Amino acid sequence: MSGKTEGVKILVKEILRTLPQPYDQDVILNVCLAIEIHPNWRKRYNGLGQELTDWVVNNWIGKYVKDLTGLNSGKQVSVEKNKGHIITSYTQLCQ
C-alpha cells in the first residue's frame, strides 16, 4: 500500500517543514489542523481521500508523521470538540 500512499507522504513532508521544531507530542494533530486551514493542502487531502478513502489517508498521515519525525508512539487521545474536523483521535508522539 505504501506505493499508493506516496502522495500522503509528500503532503506530510511538506507540512512538517512548516512546523516549528522540536515537534511536540501533538504533531499529528498539528499536521491535520494545517491541512484544514490551508486550502491547497485541503484540496490535496480531499483528492487523496477520494482515491484511497479518508480513513486510509488519516492512518497513513499518522504513520508518516511518526516515521518522518523519528518519534515514538505515546497514548491515543481524542480531539477536543471543535478543535479539528478531519480526525477524531490520534496518537501522541514522544521521544
Steps between C-alpha positions, in 0.01 A plus 500: 500500500788739566549560126139609476544731797804686365282811455418492872870478585581795274223707659616414854864585415392837362295584807766383748747744342270786607455392863734622775751253639544322725163346422264470793296197599204626296686517169249267328217731606702802388549349154125434472413851619739642240316301232171645618609865481712500183277475191765336279582233756128439560443459127781246479369319810152484348641360175695236687187415698304445181772272370578307820216587745535750784556220751803371309641852451461584870669180612791555263534862613560365849746236380697743284512768771636242744755365251617838368539657844667197656270528801344209687135418555347626822140490611191519280299816565174645374488831317319764702162594362527784245882467497530300178277348239695248294593277796326408823800343675875462454808360667716742689869457421797519733878468503 
